[in-house]
């Protein structure tokens, strides 16, 4: 059994993938007001959604509040993708490394989790992937209003 893994989930969004990308890229601070799963968003270093920016989130996973601190490694405006490297928080208690990639096109949005487990007994991060999918659904509902 390998310690490295990748989970990819794509979901159709009626509001258009570009709209979801815009929420993550330019209106990230509003997501906490749209999704009940996001309790807090804070910029620690850098300017809003630029490469090198360090942000933290408080989110609900399986009924428990968790913290995720990450740095933006890359933004591709053409492919409408953002790469976030996790540098702190609850996720790093189970994983040596963890990267989140959001990409959006036409009527689709894709969430990719790339990780290395600390040991073979560590579960796949399916609950965290579920949080991403639920947040995107909340964004879609908001954007369609």
C-alpha positions as CSV (number, residue, x, y, z in Angstrom):
1,X,0.0,0.0,0.0
2,X,1.4,3.4,-1.0
3,X,1.7,6.4,1.2
4,X,1.2,8.9,-1.6
5,X,-2.3,9.5,-3.0
6,X,-4.5,11.6,-5.2
7,X,-8.2,12.1,-5.1
8,X,-10.0,13.9,-7.9
9,X,-13.7,14.9,-8.0
10,X,-15.4,16.8,-10.7
11,X,-18.9,18.2,-10.4
12,X,-21.2,20.0,-12.8
13,X,-22.1,23.5,-11.9
14,X,-25.0,25.3,-13.6
15,X,-23.5,28.7,-12.7
16,X,-20.4,27.9,-14.8
17,X,-16.9,26.9,-13.7
18,X,-15.6,30.5,-14.3
19,X,-18.0,31.8,-11.6
20,X,-16.7,29.3,-9.1
21,X,-13.1,30.2,-10.0
22,X,-14.0,33.9,-9.5
23,X,-15.3,33.2,-6.0
24,X,-12.1,31.4,-5.1
25,X,-9.9,33.9,-6.8
26,X,-11.4,37.3,-6.1
27,X,-14.1,36.8,-3.4
28,X,-12.6,34.2,-1.2
29,X,-13.4,36.2,1.9
30,X,-17.1,36.0,1.1
31,X,-17.2,32.2,1.1
32,X,-17.5,32.1,4.9
33,X,-20.8,34.0,4.5
34,X,-22.1,31.6,1.8
35,X,-21.2,28.2,3.1
36,X,-22.2,27.0,6.6
37,X,-19.1,24.8,6.5
38,X,-16.7,27.7,6.5
39,X,-16.5,29.6,9.8
40,X,-13.5,31.8,9.3
41,X,-11.1,33.0,6.5
42,X,-8.0,35.1,7.2
43,X,-5.2,36.4,5.2
44,X,-1.9,36.2,7.1
45,X,0.6,37.3,4.5
46,X,0.4,38.8,1.0
47,X,-2.4,40.4,-1.0
48,X,-5.8,38.8,-1.6
49,X,-5.3,35.7,-3.7
50,X,-1.8,36.3,-5.2
51,X,0.9,33.7,-5.4
52,X,2.7,33.5,-2.0
53,X,-0.3,34.6,0.0
54,X,-0.8,32.7,3.3
55,X,-4.4,32.1,4.4
56,X,-6.2,30.1,7.0
57,X,-9.7,28.6,7.1
58,X,-11.8,27.2,9.9
59,X,-14.2,24.7,8.5
60,X,-16.5,21.9,9.7
61,X,-15.7,18.3,8.8
62,X,-17.7,15.5,10.3
63,X,-19.3,17.9,12.7
64,X,-16.0,19.1,14.1
65,X,-14.3,22.5,13.6
66,X,-10.9,22.1,11.9
67,X,-8.2,24.5,10.8
68,X,-6.4,24.6,7.5
69,X,-3.5,27.0,6.8
70,X,-2.1,27.2,3.2
71,X,0.0,29.2,0.8
72,X,-1.0,29.8,-2.8
73,X,1.6,28.2,-5.0
74,X,0.2,28.9,-8.4
75,X,-2.7,30.6,-10.1
76,X,-3.5,29.9,-13.8
77,X,-6.0,32.4,-15.1
78,X,-6.2,30.6,-18.5
79,X,-7.1,27.2,-17.0
80,X,-8.9,28.9,-14.1
81,X,-7.0,26.9,-11.5
82,X,-5.4,27.6,-8.1
83,X,-2.9,25.4,-6.3
84,X,-2.8,25.7,-2.5
85,X,-0.1,24.0,-0.4
86,X,-1.1,23.2,3.1
87,X,1.5,24.5,5.6
88,X,-0.4,24.1,8.9
89,X,-3.6,22.9,10.6
90,X,-5.3,19.7,11.4
91,X,-4.6,18.1,8.0
92,X,-0.8,17.9,8.7
93,X,-1.4,15.8,11.8
94,X,-2.2,12.9,9.4
95,X,-0.3,13.8,6.3
96,X,3.4,14.8,5.6
97,X,2.4,16.9,2.6
98,X,-1.0,18.0,1.3
99,X,-1.8,20.1,-1.8
100,X,-5.2,21.2,-3.0
101,X,-5.9,22.2,-6.6
102,X,-9.1,23.7,-7.7
103,X,-9.8,24.0,-11.5
104,X,-12.8,25.1,-13.4
105,X,-13.9,25.0,-17.0
106,X,-17.2,25.5,-18.8
107,X,-19.9,23.9,-16.6
108,X,-17.4,21.9,-14.4
109,X,-15.3,22.4,-11.4
110,X,-12.7,19.9,-10.2
111,X,-11.1,19.5,-6.8
112,X,-7.8,17.6,-6.6
113,X,-6.2,16.5,-3.3
114,X,-2.5,15.3,-3.6
115,X,-1.1,14.0,-0.3
116,X,1.4,11.8,1.4
117,X,0.2,9.9,4.5
118,X,2.3,9.8,7.6
119,X,1.7,6.0,7.8
120,X,-0.2,3.2,6.0
121,X,-3.0,3.3,8.6
122,X,-4.0,6.8,7.7
123,X,-7.3,7.0,5.9
124,X,-7.8,8.6,2.5
125,X,-9.0,12.3,3.0
126,X,-12.5,11.5,1.7
127,X,-14.2,13.7,4.4
128,X,-12.2,16.7,3.4
129,X,-13.0,16.1,-0.3
130,X,-16.6,16.0,0.7
131,X,-16.3,19.4,2.4
132,X,-14.9,20.8,-0.9
133,X,-17.8,19.4,-2.9
134,X,-20.4,20.7,-0.4
135,X,-18.8,24.2,-0.4
136,X,-18.9,24.3,-4.2
137,X,-22.5,23.3,-4.1
138,X,-23.2,26.1,-1.7
139,X,-21.4,28.5,-4.0
140,X,-23.4,27.3,-7.0
141,X,-26.6,27.8,-5.1
142,X,-25.6,31.3,-4.1
143,X,-24.5,32.2,-7.6
144,X,-27.8,31.0,-9.2
145,X,-29.9,33.2,-6.9
